[in-house]
Amino acid sequence: MIPFLKNNNWFVIKFIIVISILIPLSILTYEFIVLGNESVVFLANYPLAISIIIIVYYSIIIVSIIVWLISKLLALLTLKNEMRKIEILHLQSQVNPHFFFNMLNTVYGLVDQDTDKTKKLILKLSEVMRYSIYEGDKMTVTIEEEVNYIHNFIELQKIRYHKTIEVKFTTHIEKNISITPLMLIMLVENAFKHGVENLRENAYVHITLKVDEHKMIFEIENNFDESELPRKEGIGLSNLKRRLDLVYPKMHELTIASHSGKYKAQLLIQL
């Protein structure tokens, strides 16, 4: 790119534009007024050197404009991608804050009651926090890392609630794919928050994950207390939908159904 365009020197740009307009106008004026021609053929009967200079000049102008437009378009696309990454990371940073506060309260309550259980809880909590902080800043993680994180999350929830919970987590992974981190956990957290937390007995959470070369299917079902107010779409679910739109546009399908005290969500992602 020529310097005046690269440096965005608008004074020089305006000067070049004016010159570019004046050259053909000067030629037309010379042809009509000085030579008295009734019609004009651009650059006709002009010395070859002058014709070549003028043609090269306009060619440089045209090429420079094209290059400038392309550079601006690439800069716009780069900015759009960077803004998209920033939004994804911002959404990821919002995951699980209430969960950690609740777990810290649980740790505090267990300190004087059960030292061994408290130690185990702190170790599990540190693993979950480490993953959320360090892996959560990445654009992708392996599905096995995400599964391990979910297992740790479930173990913490079992310790937290002082009641029997039936939790089944079945996985069938044919390929260790990469996915955006802290995505599946939102559905798991909702199952405990809106289901297990409000049930005194017979609470259950059933989770199934299937992954092959073409798709990933994540299903989760839990029961809930029908006497509670109808579940509204919270920040976590809105967060998940936005992240899916950003990371997997037109490649995902999230379906949610609630009936007879059962809540089921299914997330399908095409790979």
Salt bridges, closest charged atoms under 4 A:
GLU87 OE2 - ARG242 NE 2.70
GLU135 OE1 - LYS138 NZ 2.84
GLU155 OE2 - LYS158 NZ 3.99
GLU166 OE2 - HIS206 NE2 2.51
GLU174 OE2 - HIS172 NE2 3.47
GLU197 OE1 - ARG160 NH2 3.71
ASP212 OD2 - LYS215 NZ 3.29
GLU233 OE1 - LYS241 NZ 2.79
ASP245 OD1 - HIS252 NE2 3.57
